[in-house]
Amino acid sequence: MDEQQTELLNLIHKGNAPARVQTRARILLLASQGQADQQIAQSLLISVPTVERTRRRFVQQPFHEALYDRPRSGRPPLLTGEIEARLVALTCTTPPVGYATWTLRLLAGRVVELGYIEHLSHTAVADLLKKTNSSPGE
């Protein structure tokens, strides 16, 4: 058994790799045993194109790139940990004059007013506060 097969078996047996990676490892192991794409697809309950794509990736790319997805680009999150901490701290302060409690819209407006962030919706504030398990009224 070669080094790559050993690594594939370890990935599967440890079980802490993402499901996609484990499926790809199983595809490559079954392919190395000489099974046809149709057989592999049936035994793993996946589509034949998935098997074909994985085998093609293994031939065209380095071993680890065939197994793992590349990092995806995407918009970075608007709320950094620092801004989140400041927002949560703001909820513990006295609300503006004329308000008994902070509302989501007031919090969003104050965070922008203080210059922590350029824009912030009240729904983003709600999501953050839901995540931190404290929520003022709307």
C-alpha positions in Angstrom: 0.0 0.0 0.0 1.5 3.3 -1.0 1.6 6.6 1.0 -1.4 8.2 -0.6 -3.6 5.2 0.0 -2.5 5.2 3.7 -3.4 8.8 4.0 -6.8 8.3 2.3 -7.6 5.4 4.8 -6.5 7.6 7.7 -8.8 10.4 6.5 -11.8 8.0 6.4 -11.1 6.1 9.7 -10.4 9.2 11.8 -13.7 10.7 10.6 -12.9 14.3 11.4 -12.5 15.5 7.8 -15.4 17.1 6.0 -17.9 14.8 4.3 -16.8 15.9 0.9 -13.2 15.1 1.6 -14.2 11.6 3.0 -16.3 10.9 -0.1 -13.4 11.9 -2.4 -11.1 9.7 -0.4 -13.5 6.8 -0.8 -13.8 7.4 -4.5 -10.0 7.4 -5.0 -9.6 4.2 -2.9 -12.3 2.4 -4.9 -10.8 3.6 -8.1 -7.4 2.4 -7.1 -9.0 -1.1 -6.6 -10.0 -1.0 -10.3 -13.8 -0.3 -9.8 -15.6 1.4 -12.7 -17.2 4.8 -12.2 -20.7 3.3 -12.2 -19.8 0.8 -9.5 -18.2 3.5 -7.3 -21.2 5.8 -7.7 -23.6 3.0 -6.8 -21.7 1.8 -3.8 -21.2 5.4 -2.4 -24.7 6.5 -3.4 -23.4 9.5 -5.4 -23.6 10.5 -9.1 -21.3 9.2 -11.8 -20.3 12.8 -12.7 -19.1 13.3 -9.1 -16.9 10.2 -9.5 -15.6 11.4 -12.9 -14.9 14.9 -11.5 -13.0 13.5 -8.6 -10.9 11.2 -10.7 -10.1 14.0 -13.2 -9.1 16.3 -10.3 -6.7 13.6 -9.0 -5.0 13.2 -12.4 -4.8 17.0 -13.2 -3.9 18.4 -9.7 -1.6 17.6 -6.8 -2.9 15.0 -4.4 -4.2 17.4 -1.7 -5.8 19.8 -4.1 -7.8 16.9 -5.5 -9.1 16.1 -2.0 -9.7 19.5 -0.5 -11.7 22.5 -1.9 -9.8 25.7 -2.5 -10.6 28.6 -0.2 -13.5 30.5 -1.7 -13.4 34.1 -2.2 -16.2 36.1 -0.8 -17.1 39.3 0.8 -15.4 39.6 4.2 -17.8 40.0 7.1 -18.9 43.5 7.9 -18.8 43.0 11.6 -15.4 42.3 13.0 -14.9 40.9 16.5 -14.0 44.4 17.8 -17.1 46.0 16.3 -19.3 43.1 17.7 -17.8 43.7 21.2 -18.4 47.4 21.0 -22.0 46.8 19.9 -22.7 44.4 22.7 -21.1 46.8 25.2 -23.3 49.6 23.8 -26.4 47.5 24.6 -25.4 47.7 28.3 -25.3 51.5 28.4 -28.2 53.9 29.1 -30.4 54.3 26.0 -30.8 57.8 24.5 -33.1 60.3 26.2 -36.7 59.6 25.5 -36.2 55.8 25.2 -36.7 53.2 27.9 -34.5 50.6 26.1 -32.3 50.3 23.1 -34.1 49.3 19.9 -32.3 47.5 17.1 -32.6 50.6 14.9 -31.2 52.8 17.6 -28.3 50.5 18.1 -27.5 50.3 14.4 -27.7 54.1 14.1 -25.5 54.7 17.1 -22.8 52.3 15.8 -22.7 54.1 12.5 -22.8 57.5 14.3 -19.8 56.6 16.5 -17.9 55.6 13.3 -17.4 52.0 14.1 -18.7 51.0 10.7 -20.0 52.8 7.6 -23.4 51.2 7.5 -25.3 48.6 9.5 -28.9 47.4 9.3 -31.1 46.7 12.3 -31.4 43.1 11.1 -27.6 42.6 11.3 -27.8 43.9 14.9 -30.6 41.4 15.6 -28.6 38.6 14.2 -25.5 39.5 16.2 -27.5 39.9 19.4 -29.3 36.6 18.8 -25.9 35.0 18.4 -24.6 36.5 21.7 -27.9 35.6 23.4 -29.1 39.1 24.5 -31.7 41.0 22.6 -33.2 44.4 23.2 -36.7 45.2 21.8 -37.3 46.3 18.2 
